[in-house]
Amino acid sequence: MGGSVSPLAAYRLAAGFTQESLAEQLSIDRGTIGRWERGTQVPQPWQRPDLATSLRISLAELDDILHRTKHQTDSRSAIPTSSKSASADVRRSQQEWLRVRNAPGVRGRELTELAAWLYPESQRAPGGHVLAGSGWLLEQPVPLESVRLVWSDQQRPTRPLGSLEHVLPLTERGELYAGYSRAVRDLVRPRLLENRLSYRLLGLQSDHGLALSFGTTTFFEVFDIKQALAHEFKAAWLASNRSVPDWNDLPLRAAIGDPFDPQQLLMSPGISTLTIRRDRSDGQHQFVLHERDGGKVADGGGLCHVMPAGEFQPSSVDLADVRNDFSLWRNIMREFSEEFLGNPEHDGSTSRPIDYAYEEPFRSFDRARAEGGLRLWHYGLAMEPLELGAVQMTVAVVDDVVFDRLFADLVDINDEGRVIGRGGRTDMPFTVEAIDRLGPRLSASALTLLRLGWRDREQLLGD
């Protein structure tokens, strides 16, 4: 696959396609294929799954191929410069980028809550820690089974943010990084950073029950936007002597307009679940808390969060998995399996879709829910102000006997961090005192969800 053929063209040829036949397969014009292969244009998020499937590769492999294709194009057109001066420029660029990314306050809620002040009070959720658009956050939680998910094959592009030059560092070759995720991979090097297919929010309705419409995007497409917005805010915060920046210093954020409009901002709302162990004997209820390890994860390191929490994603790019996994409950079950029990990530590495009805631990989770020992509630959506990341707020209430059976093998440490509590177990009391004491260590959305859960404890914990 060498010579003057680009990496993407080489994989197309290996898969048996001409430019014309691949264009026909993807329902696009031949010129688009040519621009992809020359590295002058990249596939849109909704085009990448079909392209990866056609080339018989994973999304992660496609991402690498596209990067190498652009790198080849850039190297051909690069203007030679003094290697010594270029090296110094690269060092300064990368050091400044890391300084901003790791700005003081990044491990707490300071910057997130400062970012919330950019928006009117009407767009801030109770407590002011997170944002919520009209109809996003419900006044009372609703049973998870009442939430309607609507699938859409109609993918609509969002408006580009604009120039990212002020939030990206230089590569070792002295070129601007192609995306934020690529810079994080090379310069931060978290253990967990993988580009996977994600469900993209296309619409929300809450006037007659909660209904959420989804299509698809990729993790990196959303991650790049969120991290660019956060980086821009941090840089402006540092430049303004650690005060709330002016909108004129936040061109990426200002270009979005309405941050709650999924046609303006690409978003994939992950699912954060507050898990409460309901004590049926004396009411000494407990909840589970997780501290994210900054060395393992690319986002949210050092903060405590409810558990489980994860992206809303299918287990693979296979169409059967995309449809089979299009379920809030199935995503929550996979996160329970991975975060509570330490099982390997259910990433579609097997040759068949997950059989949730018969495979463990999903069969036991399903049975517990069917028998009433595990109940789930949905509060709607909220948005982290710093990176404008949408999140679904859910609660799982598990009866004590059922909890102890399902999670008898609860791990102390998992792939993303550790469980908080004496001895790393589940003895965090679900009380207002405990929530207040933990407040400074909690992520903004976790604190909001805990306070909502405490407010509605009679509804959540009642028979």
JOPEDA-V544943 format. One line per field, one symbol per residue. phi: phi as a letter, one per 30 degrees, with the letter a starting at -180 (. if undefined). burial: I if it has 24 or more other ideal C-beta (glycine too) atoms within 12 Angstrom, else O. Layout:
phi: ???
burial: ???
This chain:
phi: .cidddeddddddddicdddddddechbddededddddicacddedddeddddddibdddddedddddddddddddcdcebdddddddddedddddddddeceejdcbceddddddddcdedccdejidbcaddidcddbdceedddccccbddccdcdedjdcedbbdddddicdedadddddedcchddcabdbdbdcdcabbbdbidbbcbbbbbedddeedddddddedddddddciibdddedcbddddddiddccddcbdbbddcccdccddddcbiddbbcbbcddddccdbidiccbdbdbaddbddaddeddeddcdaddddddddeddddcideddcidddbddcddbdddddddddddddjdbbbbbcjcbbdddchcdbdcbbccceeddedddcdceddbbdclbdckdiicccdddbdddddddedcdddddddddddddecddddcdd
burial: OOOOOIIIIOIIOOOOIOIOOIIOOIOIOOOIIOIIIIIOOIIIIIIIIIIIIIIOIIIIIIIIIIIIIIIIIOOOOOOOOOOOOOOOOIOOIIOIIOOIIOIOIIIIIIIIIIIIIIIOOOIIIIIIIIIIIOOIIIOOIIIIOOIIIOIOOOIOOIOOIOOIOIIIIIIOIIIIIIIIIIIIIIIIOIOIIIIIIIIIIIIIOIOOOIIIIIIIIIIIIIIIIIIIIIIIIIIIIIOOOOOOIOOOOIIIIOIIOOIIIIIIIIIIIIIIIIIIIIIOOOOOIIIIIIIIIIOIIIIIIIIIIIIIIIIIIIIIIIOOIIOIIIIIIIIIIIIIIIIIIOIOIIIIOOOOIIOIOOOOIIOIIIOIIOOOIIIIIIIIIIIIIIIIIIIIIIIIIIIIOIIOOIIOOIIOOIIIIIIIIOOOOIOIIIOOOIIOOIIOIIIIIIIIIIIIIIOIIOOIIOO
